[in-house]
Amino acid sequence: MAATGTATSTEKGRRIVGAERQTLAKDLVKRYTSGESIRALAASTGRSYGFVHRVLTESGVQLRQRGGARRRKKS
């Protein structure tokens, strides 16, 4: 999925708290629920996978299952 242009790139390692974190959380929730992956969100915001995962979890988002279509053995 492509970024929506509302990506908020932040300095790596800087703490995101208060209103800034709430704003970022709303943006991440909106983009994740529209189908963007956690890895894509992390890359576009300059934050880690764990940070994005934690923000989504704190926001009460139901996370999708891992992986895509499963491959079958050739018979």
FILO-84548 format. One record per residue: residue in three letters; x, y, z of N, C-alpha, C, CB in turn. Coordinates in steps of 0.02 Angstrom, whole numbers, plus 50000, padded with zeros to 5 digits. Glycine has a CB too. Layout:
FILO-84548
ALAXYZXYZXYZXYZ/...
end
This chain:
FILO-84548
MET500424994150000500005000050000500445006250000499535000050061/ALA500235011249968500615017449965500445021950024500485021149899/ALA500915025850045500795030550099500295035750076501455033950123/THR499905038250123499365042850106499585050150104498805042150155/GLY500215051350115500445058250114500385061650181500065062250062/THR500075058250229500015061050296500535058150342499315059750325/ALA501035054950313501575051850352501935057250392502065047950307/THR502055055750454502405060350497503085057350512502015061750563/SER503595059750479504265057250491504535060650554504735058550430/THR504815056750599505065059450661505795057650669504655056950721/GLU506145061350710506855059950723506915053250759507175065550765/LYS507365049150735507455042550765507725043350837507945038350723/GLY507415039750882507635039850952507315045250995508355040750954/ARG506975050050965506645055351003505985052651030506525061750960/ARG505845054051093505225051751124504635055551095505255052651200/ILE504105051851082503485054651056502965054051112503245051050989/VAL502765059651141502295059551198501755064851189502675060751264/GLY501245064351231500725069451233500315069951170501025076151247/ALA500155076051151499725077351094500035074751029499575084851088/GLU500695075251024501035072950963500935065350955501785074650966/ARG500975061651010500885054351007500165052650989501065051151075/GLN499685056451016498975055251001498835056450927498525059651044/THR499125061750900499035063350830499345057950786499345070250813/LEU499945055850803500275050550766499875044050771500985049450793/ALA499615042450830499225036350840498605036450795499015035650914/LYS498255042050791497655042450749497825041250676497315049350757/ASP498375044150654498605043350585498785035950572499205047950570/LEU499155032850618499355025950609498755021250609499855023850665/VAL498275022450654497675018250657497285018750591497225020350716/LYS497205024750566496835025950504497175022150446496795033550488/ARG497835022850441498195019650386498215012050394498915022350383/TYR498285009550456498305002250467497634999150451498505000750540/THR497085002250472496424999450460496234999850386495905003050501/SER496565004250348496435004650276496864999550238496565011750250/GLY497284995850272497634990250241498394990650239497404989650173/GLU498684996150262499414996850261499714992350315499625004250270/SER500304989550302500624985050350500994988950404501094980250314/ILE501134985650459501514988750513502214990450489501554984050575/ARG502514986050449503194987450423503194993550378503454981350384/ALA502684994250337502645000150292502545006450333502064999250242/LEU502135006150385502025011850429502675013850464501485010350481/ALA503045008850487503675010150522504175013550474503975003650550/ALA504215011050414504675013850365504495021050347504695009550302/SER503855022450339503655029150317503695034350373502945028850291/THR503665032150435503705036850491504405037350520503215034850545/GLY504845032750501505525032750528505565029950599505805039750527/ARG505055026250619505045023150685505135015650678504385024850723/SER505235012150733505335004950731504675001250725505725002650793/TYR504724994950704504144990550700503814990050770504344983450674/GLY504234989150821503984988450889503604994550913504544987050937/PHE503855000450896503515006650916502825007050884503945012850896/VAL502795005750819502155006150783501675000850811502255005150707/HIS501914994850822501514989450850501224991450918501924982950856/ARG501654994350960501444996451027500915001951024502044998851067/VAL501025006850981500535012350974499865009750950500805017750924/LEU499865005150902499235002350878498884998250933499364997850816/THR499274994450970498984990451024498694994951078499524985851054/GLU499065000151097498815004951147498175008351124499355010151163/SER498095009051059497505012351031496905007651026497655015250963/GLY497005001351043496464996451043496304993450975495854999751069/VAL496774993750929496664991050862496724983450863497174994050812/GLN496254980050828496294972750820496804971450765495584969650803/LEU497374968650784497914967450735497734961550690498584966250770/ARG497944961950627497824956550579498284950650593497914959050506/GLN498094944850566498514938950571499134939850529498124932650549/ARG499664936150546500294936550509500234932850443500864933650551/GLY500654934850395500734931150334500194932250282500774923950349/GLY500314929650224499844930250168499554923450151500184933250107/ALA499424922450088499134916150066499634910450079498954916449990/ARG499374904850099499804899150115499924895050052499484894750170/ARG500524892550046500704888449988500514881150002501464889149972/ARG500304877749950500144870749957500704866449926499464869049924/LYS500794860549953501274855949924501024853549857501414850049972/LYS501494852949810501294850049745501214842549755501824851549689/SER500644839849730500524832749740500814828449686499794831349745/
end
